[in-house]
Amino acid sequence: MLSKMLLLCLRATVVSGFVMPVGRRDSNTTSTTDNSSAIVQASQDTFSRILPSTELEWQPCFSQVFCAVLDVPLDYRLPNGSRAFVPLIKYPSTQPSKGMLLTNPGGPGEAGTSFVIENASALADIVGHDWDIVSWDPRGIGSSMPALNCSIASNSTSTVQKRNFERRTDKLRGPSLPEQFFEEEFQYGQQLGVACQAVAGGPNDAGPHMNTIVVARDIISILDAYTRSCVGKTIQNSHLLNYWGFSYGTTIGQTFATAFPDRVGRMINDGVVEPDAKPVEFADAAFSTFFTYCYKAGPDTCPYYTGNSSHDIFLRFEETVRRLDPGLAFKNSWTNTTMISIALNRLKIRLWGTSYALASFPFISSPLILVETLSQNITEDGLKAVLQIVGEPTLAIFGEQLLGVACTDLENIWYNRTMNESIEELKPIRSQSFLAGDVYAAGLSGCAGWSIKPAERSLTKFGAKTRNPILFVSNTLDPVTPITSGKEAVRLFPGSQLLTINMAGHSSLAANNTCANNKIRAYLHNGALPGRNNYCAGEVGPWGITLPHPSSESNKRDNEEWNKIQEGMGRLRGISET
């Protein structure tokens, strides 16, 4: 059950200035960060002015969308008790509507309302403009009430927010990067847990009501309100859930399908989460496609190009990384060992982020070249410049919204574990990936400080025979929701099917694959699964290059180069395990 932590999208704000959410991002990521923050703030201001109702009372908001706030029980076991307010947003159909298509972007911790504002038009182009595309902010997230804002509630000078660069570099530490990183994240989790228990841990607060089974019950409330509405009464089977969930959104989908199998309409779970999977087993391979794309693009297009093969480009990368080896620095008693550790870790986080959506590959050549130059003469000023390039995290890599969902979904099994206990038990996850193993495992360790228990028991196993078959979607090289999860999900839900996209990246939105988009649209329109045609070949990728899967038999040399690169990524994993 370890991997049910669901770091899945690693939140959208892993590294300031470098955003990798689920949706497509083709432009400069710094402006995307600013834009997303502005949308969240605007959403909170908008929804605070809407009177909550037990019915779906839509009113115009923002541009081309409608907003509503649904009044639901805070605790469904106490229907006459305290209330919770669920904000919703609707991108209306422009053709006669087939009904409501709910969607969730993942996280956990992402606001569905912001996702619709930013991505609904693109989604409509895929599914057709005859669906009302609707999303909501799950419990404790975005504009939902009660809110979970522990770090905001804390004073800006509190220990929760004192994660500054100087404190982390004030002493020489040991050679193990995970040990240092774990210490920082573990202590942050402890402090955040105390703050959240104080301001959000009571029975009428958000904390005890954030696990996914409660979110599934909110979906039932949304469906019931829709069925009662004037529009819902005109839609056939309006009581059934039509849904497209991404990443952690597939956990919501599978939880709903397990708890309410008779209410499943046409459900797509895209970028599939399974509790017992190896979450980041393909993270290094997904990023490794950068070297192949760069080689195919050529030196005039990819500035990081070198040598005569994709493996030569990888060797250039490996040489830079090895200059940032904290084990070597500690062995030689370098006084800047800790700074080297931080620089390597931030670089790894950033590069893992690029593998979520390969459209960011063209933007990383220049930063990699700058890091390469600075790493050749490792000075304190040079390392600070590296950190400026690769970015510093925002308040925390793992914020309270993510922990509030993930730790309660795990029913607090990690609470009160020591840092050493956490490090030891998380070794299998850390060994899965050079880029992602440490950071993913550190997120799990944050639950050791989370004392808020769920009011309602969480679902710990998925599976049911649903009223209608489910379509699962997986990319062959997904950096955080491996295709093995999609295969397991099909086994758990009889009659369902897996659509495979032969590309790297996180979810079908990252792949932007015409074949897959057409099959998703057809399923939503007529309920038909792809059948034997459940495989989509790779299409255009970074720099306009179309590749077969790197392990394809169609090109022997490409296969040989790919295998060499994977061996090299395995060598790099040894740096983290030194």
C-alpha positions in Angstrom: 0.0 0.0 0.0 3.0 2.3 0.2 2.5 3.9 -3.2 -1.1 5.0 -2.5 0.6 8.2 -1.3 -0.4 9.5 -4.7 2.3 12.0 -5.5 1.0 11.5 -8.9 1.2 15.0 -10.4 3.6 16.0 -7.6 1.3 19.0 -7.4 1.5 21.5 -10.1 4.1 23.6 -8.2 7.0 21.2 -7.6 9.5 23.8 -8.5 8.9 27.5 -8.8 9.4 28.6 -12.3 9.0 25.1 -13.7 5.4 23.9 -13.6 4.4 20.4 -14.8 0.7 19.8 -14.2 -1.4 17.3 -16.0 -2.7 19.5 -18.7 -0.8 20.6 -21.8 1.9 23.2 -21.2 3.7 24.4 -24.3 4.8 27.9 -23.3 7.1 29.4 -20.7 6.4 27.8 -17.4 7.0 30.7 -15.2 4.1 32.6 -16.6 2.0 29.5 -16.3 2.8 29.5 -12.5 1.8 33.1 -12.2 -1.4 32.5 -14.3 -2.4 29.5 -12.2 -2.0 31.4 -8.9 -4.1 34.2 -10.3 -6.8 31.9 -11.4 -6.9 30.2 -7.9 -7.2 33.6 -6.2 -9.9 34.7 -8.6 -11.8 31.5 -8.1 -11.8 31.9 -4.3 -13.1 35.5 -4.7 -15.8 34.4 -7.1 -17.1 31.4 -5.1 -17.1 33.4 -1.9 -19.9 35.5 -3.4 -22.1 32.7 -4.4 -24.8 31.5 -2.0 -24.5 27.7 -1.4 -27.6 25.6 -2.3 -28.6 22.0 -2.2 -29.5 22.4 -5.9 -27.2 23.2 -8.8 -27.9 26.9 -9.3 -25.5 28.0 -12.1 -24.6 31.6 -12.6 -22.2 33.2 -15.1 -18.7 33.6 -14.0 -15.3 34.3 -15.5 -15.6 33.9 -19.3 -17.8 31.4 -21.1 -18.3 29.3 -17.9 -20.9 29.0 -15.1 -20.3 28.6 -11.4 -22.3 27.0 -8.5 -21.7 26.1 -4.9 -23.4 22.8 -3.7 -24.4 22.5 0.0 -23.6 19.0 1.2 -23.2 17.3 4.6 -19.8 17.7 6.1 -20.1 14.2 7.4 -22.4 11.9 5.4 -23.0 9.8 8.5 -24.6 13.0 10.1 -26.8 14.3 7.3 -28.4 16.9 9.6 -25.1 18.0 11.0 -22.6 20.6 9.9 -22.3 21.5 6.2 -19.6 21.6 3.5 -19.7 23.7 0.4 -18.5 22.2 -2.9 -17.6 24.8 -5.6 -18.3 23.7 -9.2 -17.7 25.1 -12.6 -19.3 24.3 -15.9 -18.0 24.8 -19.5 -21.3 24.5 -21.4 -21.9 22.6 -24.6 -22.3 24.6 -27.7 -24.4 21.8 -29.3 -27.4 19.9 -27.9 -26.0 18.4 -24.7 -25.4 14.7 -24.2 -25.2 15.5 -20.4 -22.6 16.3 -17.8 -19.1 15.1 -18.1 -17.3 15.4 -14.7 -13.5 15.7 -14.8 -10.8 15.9 -12.2 -7.1 16.9 -12.9 -5.5 14.9 -10.1 -2.9 15.9 -7.4 -4.2 15.2 -5.0 -4.5 18.9 -4.2 -5.4 20.3 -7.6 -8.5 22.5 -7.9 -10.9 21.2 -10.6 -12.4 24.7 -11.1 -9.0 26.1 -12.1 -8.5 23.1 -14.4 -11.7 23.8 -16.3 -10.9 27.4 -16.7 -7.5 26.6 -18.2 -8.2 23.4 -20.1 -12.0 23.0 -20.9 -11.7 24.3 -24.4 -9.0 21.7 -25.2 -11.0 19.0 -23.6 -14.1 19.9 -25.6 -12.0 19.6 -28.8 -11.3 16.0 -27.8 -14.7 14.8 -26.4 -16.9 17.0 -28.6 -18.8 20.2 -27.9 -22.0 18.4 -27.0 -20.9 17.7 -23.4 -21.3 20.1 -20.4 -17.8 19.8 -19.0 -17.9 20.2 -15.2 -15.4 20.0 -12.4 -15.3 20.7 -8.7 -12.8 21.4 -5.9 -12.6 18.3 -3.6 -12.8 18.7 0.1 -10.2 21.1 1.7 -8.9 22.1 -1.8 -9.2 25.3 -3.8 -12.3 27.2 -3.0 -14.1 24.4 -1.1 -15.3 25.0 2.5 -14.2 24.3 5.1 -10.7 25.0 3.7 -7.4 23.4 4.7 -4.9 26.3 4.9 -2.6 25.3 7.7 0.5 27.0 6.3 -1.4 30.2 5.5 -2.9 30.2 9.0 0.6 29.9 10.4 2.6 33.1 10.9 4.9 33.8 7.9 7.9 33.6 10.2 6.8 30.3 11.8 9.0 27.2 11.7 6.7 25.7 9.1 7.9 28.3 6.6 11.5 28.6 7.7 12.9 26.5 4.9 15.4 29.0 3.6 18.6 28.3 1.7 20.9 29.4 4.5 19.6 27.0 7.1 20.1 24.1 4.8 23.7 24.9 4.0 24.9 25.9 7.4 26.9 22.7 8.1 28.6 19.8 6.4 26.4 16.7 6.2 26.9 13.1 5.2 27.2 11.8 1.7 23.7 10.5 1.4 21.5 12.8 -0.6 18.3 11.0 0.5 19.3 11.3 4.2 19.6 15.1 3.9 16.5 15.5 1.8 14.5 13.2 4.1 15.6 15.1 7.1 14.3 18.4 5.6 11.0 17.0 4.3 10.4 14.8 7.4 10.9 17.8 9.8 8.6 19.9 7.6 6.0 17.2 7.7 6.2 17.1 11.5 5.7 20.9 11.7 3.0 21.0 9.2 1.1 18.1 10.9 1.1 20.0 14.2 -0.1 23.2 12.5 -2.9 21.4 10.6 -4.1 19.4 13.6 -4.5 22.7 15.5 -6.4 24.6 12.8 -8.1 21.9 10.7 -8.2 18.7 12.8 -11.5 19.2 14.6 -14.7 17.3 13.7 -16.2 20.3 11.9 -12.9 21.2 10.1 -11.7 20.0 6.7 -9.0 17.6 7.9 -11.1 14.6 8.9 -13.2 14.7 5.7 -10.7 14.8 2.9 -10.2 11.1 2.1 -11.4 10.0 -1.3 -14.5 8.0 -0.2 -16.0 11.4 1.0 -15.2 12.9 -2.4 -17.0 9.9 -4.0 -20.1 10.7 -1.9 -19.9 14.3 -3.0 -20.1 13.1 -6.6 -23.3 11.3 -5.7 -24.6 14.6 -4.3 -23.6 16.3 -7.5 -25.3 13.7 -9.6 -28.5 13.7 -7.6 -28.7 17.5 -7.8 -28.1 17.3 -11.6 -30.9 14.7 -12.0 -33.3 17.0 -10.1 -32.4 20.0 -12.3 -34.4 21.1 -15.3 -31.6 20.1 -17.7 -31.0 16.8 -15.9 -34.6 15.8 -16.3 -34.1 16.0 -20.1 -31.0 13.8 -20.2 -31.3 10.1 -20.4 -29.6 8.3 -17.5 -28.6 11.6 -15.9 -28.1 9.8 -12.6 -25.1 7.9 -14.0 -21.6 9.3 -13.7 -19.8 10.2 -16.9 -16.3 11.0 -15.9 -12.8 11.6 -17.2 -10.2 11.6 -14.4 -6.5 12.0 -14.6 -3.8 10.7 -12.3 -5.1 11.0 -8.7 -8.4 11.6 -10.5 -8.3 7.9 -11.3 -8.3 7.1 -7.6 -11.5 9.1 -7.3 -12.9 7.2 -10.3 -12.0 3.8 -9.0 -13.2 4.7 -5.5 -16.5 5.7 -6.9 -16.8 2.6 -9.1 -16.0 0.4 -6.2 -18.4 2.0 -3.8 -21.2 2.8 -6.3 -20.8 0.4 -9.2 -24.5 0.8 -10.3 -23.9 4.6 -10.8 -21.1 4.2 -13.3 -21.9 5.6 -16.8 -19.0 6.2 -19.2 -15.9 6.4 -17.1 -12.3 7.1 -18.3 -9.5 6.7 -15.8 -6.4 8.2 -17.5 -2.9 7.9 -16.0 -3.9 5.1 -13.7 -3.1 4.8 -10.0 -2.9 1.5 -8.2 -2.0 1.2 -4.5 0.5 -1.6 -4.9 2.3 -0.4 -8.1 5.9 0.7 -8.4 5.0 4.3 -9.0 8.2 5.7 -10.5 9.6 2.6 -12.1 9.5 4.3 -15.6 10.4 7.8 -14.5 14.1 7.6 -15.6 13.1 5.9 -18.9 10.5 8.6 -19.6 13.1 11.3 -19.2 15.6 9.3 -21.2 13.6 9.9 -24.3 15.0 13.4 -24.2 18.3 12.1 -25.5 16.7 10.2 -28.3 14.5 13.2 -29.4 17.5 15.5 -29.1 19.6 13.2 -31.4 16.8 12.9 -33.9 16.3 16.7 -33.9 19.9 17.4 -34.7 22.4 20.0 -33.5 20.7 22.9 -35.3 17.5 22.2 -33.3 18.6 20.8 -30.0 21.5 22.8 -28.5 22.4 20.0 -26.1 23.3 17.7 -29.0 26.8 16.2 -29.0 28.7 13.3 -30.5 27.2 10.9 -32.9 24.4 9.1 -31.0 21.7 9.5 -28.4 24.0 7.7 -26.0 26.7 10.3 -26.6 24.2 13.0 -25.5 23.4 10.9 -22.4 27.1 10.6 -21.5 27.3 14.4 -21.6 24.5 14.5 -19.1 26.1 11.8 -16.9 29.3 13.7 -16.7 27.6 16.8 -15.4 25.6 14.8 -12.8 28.7 13.1 -11.6 30.3 16.5 -10.9 27.4 17.0 -8.5 28.0 13.8 -6.6 27.6 14.6 -2.9 29.3 11.3 -2.0 32.4 12.3 -3.8 32.3 15.7 -2.2 31.9 14.2 1.3 34.7 11.8 0.7 37.0 14.7 -0.2 35.8 16.8 2.7 34.6 19.6 0.5 33.0 22.3 2.6 30.3 22.8 0.0 29.0 19.2 0.2 25.6 20.2 1.4 25.2 22.7 -1.4 26.2 20.1 -4.0 23.5 17.8 -2.5 20.9 20.5 -2.8 21.9 21.4 -6.4 21.7 17.7 -7.5 18.4 17.2 -5.8 16.8 20.3 -7.4 18.1 19.3 -10.8 16.6 15.9 -10.4 13.2 17.3 -9.4 13.2 19.6 -12.4 14.1 17.0 -14.9 11.5 14.6 -13.5 9.0 17.3 -14.1 9.9 17.6 -17.8 9.0 13.9 -18.3 5.4 14.6 -17.4 4.9 16.5 -20.7 7.5 16.1 -23.3 6.6 19.5 -24.8 9.0 20.9 -22.2 12.0 19.1 -23.6 13.0 22.0 -26.0 13.2 24.3 -23.0 15.7 22.3 -21.0 18.7 22.3 -23.3 19.9 25.8 -22.3 19.5 25.2 -18.5 21.4 21.9 -18.9 24.3 23.6 -20.7 24.5 26.3 -18.0 24.5 23.7 -15.2 27.2 21.8 -17.2 29.4 25.0 -17.4 28.9 25.9 -13.7 29.6 22.3 -12.5 33.1 22.4 -14.1 34.3 24.8 -11.5 32.3 24.1 -8.3 32.4 27.2 -6.2 29.8 28.5 -3.7 28.7 31.2 -6.2 28.5 28.7 -9.0 26.3 26.3 -7.0 24.0 29.2 -6.0 23.8 30.0 -9.7 22.9 26.3 -10.4 20.1 26.6 -7.8 18.8 29.7 -9.6 18.7 27.8 -12.8 17.0 24.7 -11.6 14.7 26.5 -9.2 13.9 26.4 -5.5 10.7 24.8 -4.3 7.8 26.9 -3.3 6.6 26.7 0.4 6.9 23.0 0.3 7.1 20.3 -2.3 4.4 18.5 -0.5 1.7 20.9 0.8 -1.1 20.3 3.3 -3.7 19.6 0.6 -1.7 16.6 -0.8 -1.0 15.2 2.7 -4.5 15.8 3.8 -5.8 13.5 1.1 -3.0 11.0 0.9 -2.4 10.4 4.6 -6.0 10.0 5.4 -6.5 7.7 2.4 -3.7 5.6 4.1 -5.7 5.8 7.4 -2.7 7.3 9.1 -0.6 4.1 9.0 2.6 6.2 8.7 1.8 8.5 11.7 4.5 8.6 14.4 7.1 6.6 12.4 10.6 7.9 12.9 12.7 9.2 10.1 15.0 6.2 10.2 12.0 3.8 10.1 10.6 5.7 7.1 13.9 5.8 5.3 14.4 2.0 5.8 10.8 1.1 4.6 11.0 3.4 1.6 14.2 2.0 0.2 12.3 0.0 -2.5 10.7 3.2 -3.9 13.9 5.2 -3.7 15.7 2.5 -5.8 13.1 2.7 -8.6 14.4 5.9 -10.0 17.4 8.2 -10.0 15.3 11.3 -10.7 12.1 10.5 -8.8 12.8 7.9 -6.1 14.0 10.2 -3.3 11.4 12.9 -3.8 8.5 10.5 -4.1 9.6 8.6 -1.0 10.1 11.8 0.9 6.5 12.7 0.3 5.4 9.5 2.0 7.5 10.3 5.0 5.5 13.5 5.4 2.6 11.4 6.6 4.6 10.5 9.7 3.6 13.9 11.1 -0.1 13.8 10.0 -2.2 13.0 13.0 -5.6 13.9 11.6 -7.7 10.7 11.2 -10.5 10.3 8.7 -14.0 10.5 10.0 -15.1 7.7 7.6 -13.0 4.7 6.8 -11.1 4.8 3.6 -11.4 2.2 0.8 -8.2 0.2 0.8 -9.0 -2.1 -2.1 -10.5 -1.3 -5.5 -12.6 -3.5 -7.7 -16.3 -4.2 -8.7 -18.5 -5.3 -11.6 -19.7 -1.9 -12.8 -23.0 -1.1 -14.6 -21.0 0.0 -17.6 -17.5 -0.9 -18.6 -14.6 1.4 -17.7 -12.0 2.6 -20.1 -8.5 2.9 -18.6 -5.7 4.8 -20.4 -2.0 4.4 -19.9 1.2 5.6 -21.7 3.9 3.0 -22.1 6.5 5.3 -20.3 4.5 7.2 -17.7 6.9 8.8 -15.1 4.5 8.4 -12.1 1.6 6.2 -13.0 3.1 3.1 -14.7 1.3 1.1 -17.4 1.4 -1.9 -15.0 -1.2 0.0 -12.9 -3.5 0.2 -15.9 -3.2 -3.5 -16.5 -4.0 -4.3 -12.9 -7.0 -2.0 -12.9 -8.5 -3.9 -15.8 -8.2 -7.1 -13.8 -10.0 -5.5 -10.8 -12.9 -4.2 -12.9 -14.3 -7.0 -15.0 -15.4 -6.0 -18.5 -13.1 -2.9 -18.6 -10.3 -2.3 -21.1 -6.9 -0.7 -21.2 -6.1 1.8 -24.0 -2.3 1.9 -24.5 -0.5 4.9 -25.9 3.0 4.2 -27.1 4.6 7.4 -25.8 6.3 8.9 -22.8 4.5 11.4 -20.5 1.9 11.5 -17.9 -1.7 10.7 -19.1 -3.2 11.1 -22.6 -3.2 14.9 -22.3 0.6 14.9 -22.3 0.7 12.5 -25.2 -1.8 14.5 -27.2 -2.2 11.5 -29.4 -4.8 11.7 -32.2 -5.5 8.0 -32.2 -6.2 7.9 -28.5 -8.2 11.1 -28.6 -10.5 9.6 -31.2 -11.0 6.4 -29.2 -11.8 8.4 -26.1 -14.3 10.5 -27.9 -15.9 7.4 -29.5 -16.2 5.7 -26.1 -17.9 8.7 -24.5 -20.3 9.1 -27.4 -21.4 5.5 -27.9 -20.0 3.6 -24.9 -18.0 1.2 -27.1 -14.6 0.1 -25.9 -11.8 0.0 -28.4 -11.8 -3.8 -28.5 -8.8 -5.2 -30.4 -7.9 -1.7 -31.6 -6.8 -0.7 -28.1 -3.2 0.3 -29.0 -2.1 3.7 -30.3 1.3 4.2 -31.9 3.5 7.1 -31.0 2.9 10.3 -32.8 4.6 13.7 -33.1 6.7 14.7 -30.1 9.2 17.4 -29.1 10.7 19.4 -32.0 8.1 17.9 -34.3 9.8 14.5 -34.2 7.9 11.2 -34.4 9.6 8.2 -32.9 8.7 4.5 -32.5 8.9 3.4 -28.9 12.6 3.3 -27.9 12.5 -0.4 -27.4 10.9 -1.1 -30.8 12.4 -3.7 -33.0 12.1 -1.4 -36.0 15.5 0.1 -35.5 18.4 -2.0 -34.2 20.7 0.9 -33.6 18.1 2.9 -31.7 17.5 -0.1 -29.5 21.2 -0.5 -28.8 21.6 3.1 -27.9 18.5 3.0 -25.7 19.8 0.0 -23.8 23.1 1.8 -23.2 21.2 4.9 -21.9 19.2 2.7 -19.5 22.3 1.1 -18.2 23.7 4.6 -17.6 20.6 5.7 -15.7 21.1 2.6 -13.5 24.6 3.8 -12.8 23.3 7.2 -11.7 20.9 5.6 -9.3 24.0 4.5 -7.4 24.8 8.2 -6.7 21.6 8.5 -4.6 22.4 5.2 -2.8 26.0 5.9 -1.9 
